[in-house]
Amino acid sequence: MNFRFTIGKKIALGFGVIVFLTIVSFYFTNYTLKNSREKTREVIETYNPSVDALKELDNFLYKTRLGINEWTSLFKEDLPQKRELTRLINIEYPALKAKIVQYSTKWKDGEQESIRAIFTLLDHLIEYYKEQIMMPLTTFDDHNDPLIKFMADQALEDSYSDYLPITLKLKELIDEQNSNADKNSKEMFDSFSFLNIIVISLGIILFLGGILIAGFTIKSIVQPIQQLKKILLMMGKGILPPDRIKDRNDEIGEMSVALNDLVDGMERTTQFAKQVGSGNFNSNYKPLSVEDTLGAALIKMREDLRENERVLEAKVIERTEKVVSQKEEIEAKNGELEILFKHVTDSIKYAKRIQEAILPPDSLVKSILPNSFVLYKPKDIVSGDFYWIDKKNGKAMFAAVDCTGHGVPGAFMSIVGYNILKQSVNTNESTTTPALILDKLNEGVSETLHHGGRSQDEEQSKDGMDISLCTIDFETLELQYAGAYNPLYIIRNGQLLITKANKFPIGLFLGEEKKKFTNHTIQLEKGDSVYIFSDGYSDQFGGPHGRKFMAPNFRQLLLDNEKQSMAKQKEIMNKTIEDWRGEHDQVDDILVIGVKIS
């Protein structure tokens, strides 16, 4: 007697396997829950101390900021506040940093990168505090030195731009650690407790239910088999049922003949569908029976596809003609745009030649200021900065001018400013006083640009310029200076002397009364270096962090290279700003003029 692996035996075996797998799943789930609880404790032991340590770092940052503010204002050398600041920086900070670094080894990659970035910025800030504020302001005499005190106050103000990003990044990291700790602690413990109950309940239900389902299925299998026989007989007539049954060596195998008929019919249907899909609408197809709904649908589809193909061919021809017409129109428009772009570019290049014509030639610069340099780097083809050099009544006159905007608008302003400046100097043959010339220039620009009135809805135009104007009598070594926003730098014996400009521009009046510029007279000495400039150099973005070059770095650059020749200084300044800019765009026109007194 041949052994027959019947449906009942298969189902019994299947449910036996389910029972076995349920027991195995129950065991491993409980094992996983135990391990997960241990991991949860590790998370809590890592995140909570990390949050506390980060808050200590935030408190340290706040206390050092208060301490460095007090350092600049307290004149005595040995004070508790200064000793406390020194202790914070030299003792507390290294220990706190080491503790946070140890905790961070268990953080996510992004969080580790964030704390490394914070410590990099903080280390730089602390070194900046030491070098620019704490070391210069060591003694009582240091606090009474105006230049040292001014440089320290300026350094304190500049450091705020580094202090603020650190506090923001640290706050984000604290919030992220808090969020991780709270979320992991709550969700993991809640989910694990709930999962433990569910797994135990499901294990019991699956175990008992599996036994019941196995017995019930074995007893009720005969009736479904009879129903499946009827379905397969319907498939033999071309009436497609939703289910598919495979030929097998059991009760269901009695329906294999009907299944074979179905396979034959489906093969014919598949071949017909391929012929229709490839465009052969003349292919023949014989339905399996009068009630063959699939066969009737395929014949209807063949006729529909034949009609659709004819309609689509007509539409393709029509739309192809339309696309070709549109393409020709677009090509014509592109040609017009290319011509227009060339005209505009040629006009701007011609404007550049006009603008360069107003700049003093190198021969004139060398004849009036023999030991000097001019670093001139326009942002665009044309520039809003320009320099002016002339000689009158035995005095050398030179100016660095920064007009509103850059590019074409700035270039227009530069031409207007140049003409009015030249007119202001030539109006009075005896006038070489910079302040009087700027007053005259201010009046001329304001009148030319219709400033000072109440038109245009009571708003005044912001068109104007910043300027530094100097005259030097090389016989007496007397320098006179006046400026609008742009200061004068003089380096003497390794020290930087700053003469501040008036805090209002040329061509802009905020009140009814026009302001007068201040004239400064300075007795130069041989070996002095004189510098005037626009703000484009110090405002250039670049460096490793994409920040501005800043005025302190500009001043230090001048001090570091003051002993070099003027030509070498120009070369160094140009290379320094280009290396700093890197891949960043130039943000403004750059102009620096240097004169050596020999």
Stockholm file with secondary structure:
# STOCKHOLM 1.0

chainA/1-598         MNFRFTIGKKIALGFGVIVFLTIVSFYFTNYTLKNSREKTREVIETYNPSVDALKELDNFLYKTRLGINEWTSLFKEDLPQKRELTRLINIEYPALKAKIVQYSTKWKDGEQESIRAIFTLLDHLIEYYKEQIMMPLTTFDDHNDPLIKFMADQALEDSYSDYLPITLKLKELIDEQNSNADKNSKEMFDSFSFLNIIVISLGIILFLGGILIAGFTIKSIVQPIQQLKKILLMMGKGILPPDRIKDRNDEIGEMSVALNDLVDGMERTTQFAKQVGSGNFNSNYKPLSVEDTLGAALIKMREDLRENERVLEAKVIERTEKVVSQKEEIEAKNGELEILFKHVTDSIKYAKRIQEAILPPDSLVKSILPNSFVLYKPKDIVSGDFYWIDKKNGKAMFAAVDCTGHGVPGAFMSIVGYNILKQSVNTNESTTTPALILDKLNEGVSETLHHGGRSQDEEQSKDGMDISLCTIDFETLELQYAGAYNPLYIIRNGQLLITKANKFPIGLFLGEEKKKFTNHTIQLEKGDSVYIFSDGYSDQFGGPHGRKFMAPNFRQLLLDNEKQSMAKQKEIMNKTIEDWRGEHDQVDDILVIGVKIS
#=GR chainA/1-598 SS CCCCCCHHHHHHHHHHHHHHHHHHHHHHHHHHHHHHHHHHHHHHHHHHHHHHHHHHHHHHHHHHHHHHHHHHHCCCSSCHHHHHHHHIIIIIHHHHHHHHHHHHTTSCHHHHHHHHHHHHHHHHHHHHHIIIIITTTCSHHHHHCHHHHHHHHHHHHHHHHHHHHHHHHHHHHHHHHHHHHHHHHHHHHHHHHHHHHHHHHHHHHHHHHHHHHHHHHHHTSHHHHHHHHHHHHHHHTTCCCSCCCCCCSSGGGGGHHHHHHHHHHHHHHHHHHHHHHTTCTTCCCCCSSTTCHHHHHHHHHHHHHHHHHHHHHHHHHHHHHHHHHHHHHHHHHHHHHHHHHHHHHHHHHHHHHHHHHHSCCHHHHHHHSSSEEEEEECSSSSCSEEEEEEEETTEEEEEEEEESSSHHHHHHHHHHHHHHHHHHHHHSTTCCCHHHHHHHHHHHHHHHTTCSSCHHHHCCCCCCEEEEEEEEETTTTEEEEEEESCCEEEEETTEEEEECCBSSCBTCCSSSSCCCCCCEEEECCTTCEEEEECTTTTTCEETTTTEECCHHHHHHHHHHTTTSCHHHHHHHHHHHHHHHHTTSCCCSCEEEEEEECC
#=GC SS_cons         CCCCCCHHHHHHHHHHHHHHHHHHHHHHHHHHHHHHHHHHHHHHHHHHHHHHHHHHHHHHHHHHHHHHHHHHHCCCSSCHHHHHHHHIIIIIHHHHHHHHHHHHTTSCHHHHHHHHHHHHHHHHHHHHHIIIIITTTCSHHHHHCHHHHHHHHHHHHHHHHHHHHHHHHHHHHHHHHHHHHHHHHHHHHHHHHHHHHHHHHHHHHHHHHHHHHHHHHHHTSHHHHHHHHHHHHHHHTTCCCSCCCCCCSSGGGGGHHHHHHHHHHHHHHHHHHHHHHTTCTTCCCCCSSTTCHHHHHHHHHHHHHHHHHHHHHHHHHHHHHHHHHHHHHHHHHHHHHHHHHHHHHHHHHHHHHHHHHHSCCHHHHHHHSSSEEEEEECSSSSCSEEEEEEEETTEEEEEEEEESSSHHHHHHHHHHHHHHHHHHHHHSTTCCCHHHHHHHHHHHHHHHTTCSSCHHHHCCCCCCEEEEEEEEETTTTEEEEEEESCCEEEEETTEEEEECCBSSCBTCCSSSSCCCCCCEEEECCTTCEEEEECTTTTTCEETTTTEECCHHHHHHHHHHTTTSCHHHHHHHHHHHHHHHHTTSCCCSCEEEEEEECC
//
